[in-house]
Amino acid sequence: MFDVIIAGCGPTGAMLAAELRLHDVRVLVLEKETEPVSFVRIVGLHVRSIELMEMRGLLERILERGRQRPAGGFFAAINTPAPEGLDSAHAYLLGIPQPVIVQLLEDHAIDLGALVRRGCAVVGFEQDDDGVTVELADGEQLRSRYLVGCDGGRSTVRKLLGVGFPGEPSRTETLMGEMQVGVPQEEIAARVAEVRETDNRLSIGPAGVGAYRVVVPAAGVSDRAEPPTLDDFKRQLHTIAGTDFGVHSPRWLSRFGDATRLAERYRVGRVLLAGDAAHIHPPIGGQGLNLGVQDAFNLGWKLAAQIRGWSPETLLDTYQAERHPVAEDVLDNTRAQMELLSTEPGPQAVRRLLTELMDFDVVNRHLIEKITAIGIRYDFGAGPDLLGRRLRDIDVKQGHLYGLLHRGRGLLLDRTERLTVGGWSDRVDYLGDPTAVLDVPCVLLRPDGHVAWIGDDQQDLDDHLSRWFGKPN
């Protein structure tokens, strides 16, 4: 009997497993693939995801395997640098090979005590008042209190759950891969720059020693189960650029579409959805992996609270209430970005106009905060603008704020030194006189770093501790 079974050991599933293990939840992760992916696709961690890694003490080892580049140029690939003074200690993009970040997160979960079984595909489940019976492809049955589908855009868990997945199917497809080229870099850069004056869908850039990442429009929409070939890339490069640049020796080849869908519900009883199982969208802006990891960070402590027996009655429902609107916003901004990549005169005119508008700091800042997820404000009710937002990593007398959040607990920053977390001390840490750069007397942080309360009154604090952390001991 497990507390939680997670279907899928990608970044979302591994991150969720680790978050649950911080609270001693018995976790089993089932991954249908027998081996981790072998192709080296580079993915980008945006500012908020980098902050989350810092919150759990993972950032140092991730930085060792990644490559930093300045933030900016995210929205529809409009080449505008990030505004100055972005509200984060980690205002950069971190490029890292996808197999590396997946393995780091999986190792982190295993180090915390999660069990991971590969070659185990979920093919069925039944839930009742006490838990979920999960059936595997080989006929084995397992029992858990909850099941979470982190099994991708074609999620078996979501389909078996009967949750609708409305949206739009792919209208266009794009080829993407890493390969070697047969012409000098200067020639590539010159030709790509010329093409991109009228077609922003072509991209060819260095991807490590001797390789280039090639992104080029596909001829049409095909069966996604059929992987593209090198000849497909050559043919499309000739069509778009008039040359295939002598591409050869591919490391990996793939295709992606612009399908955009959002699950109608993130929870049905004891079964929940997270990551691509709950939402899919084009990769423009690089938000997909980040959105899934942030789902896991939001869900982990809430599901753990439910299992450990101290969850307020409606806490688990706030997972959908908070994350569904965030996904809606991501789907909308990727829809907009895809329109701006069109070669039609109308979208190109809008792109030129938006490029001009992004010279205004307020516009540029709004869009980059949207893409990097540092502009998210959950609706916690009326209050100061900081309420519901994440708190950046500020200096405190013990070092850095995020260093105090490694255990996944709540935290009270009390500049008055008059308040107490009392009967919630098994779930919430206390820091008096934090000498922090705050313009408010006291701040209560949830385990995900979002501000749950601001004030200086003990009774008001107790009410909010009850709201987020249940009844006191």
N, C-alpha and C positions, 0 to 999 in steps of 0.2 A: 504494500500500500504506500504510494507516494502522495505527497501533498499536491505537487504540480507536475504534470507531464507537458513538455513543450515539444511540439512538432516542428522540426527545422532548426538546424544549428548554423544559420548564417549570423551576420552581425546582430540582428534583432534578438534571435533566440538565445545566443550566447550571452548578450548583455543582460537579458531578462533573467537568465539562470543565475548569473553572478549577483544581481540585485536581490533576488530571493534568498540566496545563500547567506547574504549579509545578516539575514534575520533567522537563520537556522531552519529554513524551509527545505523539506526533502524534495529534491528536484531530479527529474530524469529528462534528458534531452534526447529525442529520437531523430536521427538524420537518415533519410533514405539512401543517400549516396554513400558508397563504401569508402571512398577516399576524398580528401579535400580537393577543390578545383585546382588544376595544375597550371592553367594559363594565367599570365601575370598582367591583369588589367589594373591600371592605376585609378584609384578613386580618391576623392577629396573630402577631407573632414573640414566642415565649416566651423566658424567661431564657436557656436554654442556647443557643438559636439566636442570640440577641443576642451572647452570648459568642463564638460561632464567628465571627460577622462581625467582632468586634473582633480575634480572632486573625489574621485575614487582612487587616486594615487597611481594611475596608469600612464599619465602623459609622458613621463620621462622615458619609459621604455618604448613608447610609440614614436616619440620624436627621434629616437636613435634609428628608426627604420623608415622614417618619412623624409619628405623634402618640403621646406617652407617656401612659399612664394607670397608676394604682397596680395592683400585682398583687393578686389575690384575686377571689373570686366565680367561679372557674373551674369548680369541680367541681359538675356538675348545676345550674349557675346559682344555687347557694346563696350568698346575699349575705353572705359572711364575709370580712373583710379579711385580707390576708396577715399571718402572724406577724411580729413584730419580729425584726430581725437575720437575715434570710434570707441564706444564705451565697453572696452574689454582689455584685459591684460594679454589677450591672445588674438590680436587683430591681424590674422593672416590665414591663408589657406594651407592645409597640410596635405600634400599628395603622398599617397602610400599604396603599395600594391595590395589589391583586394585579398589575396590569400594570406598576406601578412597580418592585416588587421583582423581578419576572421580568426586566424590561429592565435593571435594575442588575446582576443576576447574569450575564445574557447579555453585557452590555458588558464586565464584568469578565473573563469567559472569553475574549472576542474580543481584549481588550487584552493578554491573556497569550499570544495566538497560536492560539487554537482557531478552527476553521472551522465556520461555521454555514450550513446550506443549508435554505431553507424551500421548501414545496411538494413535499417528498420523503417519500413514504410507504413504509415498509418493508412488503413483501408476502411475503417469503420469505428464507430463509437456509439454508446448509449449512455445517457445521463439520467440520474434519478435524484432524489432529495439528498442523498448522502455523498454522491460522487459521480465519477465517469468511468465506464469500462471501455478501454481502448483496445481495438483489435488490429494486429499487425498482419502484414502480407503473408507470413508463414503460418498464420492461425493462432499465434500466441495472443493471449489476452492479459492486459495489465489494468490495474485499478489505481485511480488517483482521485483526489478531492476536486481538482480543477484540471482542465485541459486548455492550453493556449496554442492557437495556430499561428506559427511564424514560418509557414511553409510556402511563401512566395505568392506571386500574382495568380498562379493557377491553383491556389490553395485547395487541397483535398478537404481540409477541415471546414473551410468556409462553404464549399459545395455541399458537403454532408450535413452541415448545419442548416442549410436552406436559406442563408442570408443573401438577399439581393445584392447585385454588384453593378448598379446602373452607371452609365457613362457613354463614352463614344469609342467605337473600335478604331483600329489604326487606319488612317487615311494615307499616310506616307510611311516609308521605312528608310532607315539609314544603315549603311555598312560601317563597321568600326573594327579596327584590328591594329596589330603591331607587326611591323615587317621591316626588312632592309630595303634600301633604295639604290638606284644605280646612277644617280646624278648628284652633283655637288649641292650642298645645303643652300648656297646663294641662289642657285637656279630655282630650287624648290620655293624658297621664300619669295622670289620675284614673281613667279607664276601664280602662286597662291594669292599674293596681294592683289594681283591684277584681276583674278577671278572673283575675289571677295568684294570688289567694288560693286558687283551686281548680284552676287550669290554668296551669302554668308554660310551656306551649308557645308562648304569644303573647308577642311582643316587638316594640315599635315605639319607635325612638329616632332622634335626629338623626344624619345621615350627610353632613355638610357643609352648605354654604349652600343653604337652601331645600329640602332633601331629607331623607327619613326612610328608615331601613332597616326593612323590615317582614318579620317572620317569623311565619307562621301555619300551623297544621296543614292539610294537604291533605285532600280528601274521601276519598281512597283511594289505592291504589297503581296508577299508570298507566304508560304507555309513556314511559320517561325520554327517549326521542328527541324526544318532542313537548313543545316549550317551553310553559310556562303562559301564560295571557293575563291582562290586567288584570281582566277579568270574573271569572276564577277567584279572584283575590285579593279582589275585592269580595264575592263570594258567601261565601267562607270567613270573612272578617272579620264579615259579618253573622251568620253561624252562631255564631261564637265570642264576639263582643263585642256583637252587636246593632246594629252600625253599621259602615259601611265607611270612616268618617273622611274621606269625600270624596277618596279617593286618586285621583291622576291623573298624567299626564305621567311615566311610568316611565323611569328610566335603563336599567335592566336587570331581567329577571325570570328566575328559575330555580327548580328544585326539587331536593331531595336526599332520599335514602332512608336507611334504617338498615341496609342490607346490611353484613355484617361477614365478611370473608374474608381468609385468610392463605395465601400460597403455600407449598406443601410444601417447596420447595427454592429457595434464592436463587441457586444456581449449578448448571449442567450443562455440564461441560467448559469451553469458552471463552465461554460465554454466561451473563450474570448479570442479575439483576433488582434494581431499587431503586425506592423511592418507592411510589406507588400501584400500580405494576405488581406489587409484592410484597405489598401489604396495602391493604385498604379498610375503612373504618369510619365511623360517623356523625360529623359535624363537632362534636358537643358537646364542649366543652373546648378546641376550637381546636388540636388536636394534629397534624392531617394534614400540612400543609405542613412543619411543624417536623420531624416524623418522617422525611419524605423527605430534607430537607436534611441531617439528621444521618446518614442512611444514606450519603449521598454523601461526607460528611466522613470517615466510617469506612472506606469503600471506596477512596477516591481514592489515598491514599498506599500502600495495600497493593497495588492493581493496578499502580500506577506502579513499585513495587519489583519486582514480577514481570516487568514489561517491561524495566526497566533492568538486570535480571540479578543483583540482590543479595538478592532475597527469600529468607528461610528457607523450607524446603519446605512447611510447613503454614500460612504466614502468610495466604494468600488464603482459606484455609478458615475463619479466625477471623472473617471478615466475617459469614458466616451464624451461626457459633457465638455471636457477640456481639449481632447485630442482630435475629435471629429471636426470641429471648426478649423483647427490648424491645418488639417489635411485638405479641407475644402479650399482654404486660401492657397495652399501649395498647388493644388490642381488648377486653380484659376490663374495663378501667375505663370505656370508652365504653358497653359493654353495661350496666354497672351504672348509669351516668348516665342512659341512656335509660329504664331501669326506673323511676328516681326521677322522671322527667317524666310518668309515667303518671298519669291522673286516677282510677285505681282505688283503693279504700280501702286495700288492703294496701300498695302502693308509697308512697302518701301517708303512711301511718303510719311506714314506714321512713324516708322523707324527713324527717319531723318529728324522729325519733330521731337521725338523722345530723346534722341542724342543731344539735341540742343537743350532740352529741359534738364538733362542730367548735369549740365554745367552749373545749375543751381544747387547749392549744397543741400538744401532741405529735400529736394527730389532724390538726389543721389543717396543721401543718408537713409531716407525712407526705404528705398529699394534694396539697399545692401543689408539693412536690418531685417527686412522681410526674408531675403534669400538665406541669410546666415542664422535666422531664428532668434536673434537677440532682441527683436522688437516684440516678441510675444507677450501679451498680457492676459492672463486668465481672469475670468469674471468672478471675483471674490466678493462682490458687492461694492457699495459706495466707500470711498476712501481716497487717500492721496494717490497720485499717479504711480508711485512705487509699489502699491499694493497689487499683488498678482503678477508682478514682474520678477524676473530672476535678478538676484543681486550679484554684481560683478565680484571678482576676486580682489578684495580689498586687504590692505595691511591691518593686522590686529597685533596685540602685544605678544601673542604666541607665535607670530610669523605671518602666515597668509590664511585668509578665511577658508578657502577650499581645502586646506590641509586639515581643518577641523571637521570635515564632512565625509571622511574616508569610510566611516562605519555605516553610513546610510541612515543616520538618525536625524531628528529635528534639532534645531539649535536656537537658543534665545541669546541675542546680543543685548545686554542690559547696561546702558550707560549710566543709569541712575543708581545701580547696585542696591535697589530697594525691592526688586521683584524676585520671584522664585518659580521654578517649574514644579515644585512640590511632588505630588503623587504621580507625575508623568516622567520622573527622572530616569525610569527604565527605558524610555523612548525618546526623550528630549535632553540634550546637553545644555549646559548653562555657561555663559561667559560674561562675567561682570567686568565693568570698566575695560571694554575691549580696545580703548584708545583708537577706535576706528573712525575713518572719515565718513561720518553719518550726520545728517542734519535733522535726525529724529531721535527721540530718547531711547526707544527700545524697538527691536525688530525680532519677530519670530519667523524662522525659516523652516520650510518643509524639507524633507530629505532630498528633494530634487532641486533645492536652492531657490525656490520661489518664495516670495515674501507673503506670509499668511496673515500677519497682523503687525500693526504699527501703533504704538501708544505708550502709556506709562501707568495705567491703572491695573491693579492686580486682579480685580474681579472681571474686568473686560478680557484680560489675558487668559484667565481660567476658562471663560466661555469659549474662547477661540482654541485653547488647548483641547477642550472637549470636542469641539467641532472637527478638528483634524486628527486628534490622537486618542479619542475615546475617553472612557471614564478613568479617573485616577485610581491608583492602587490604594 
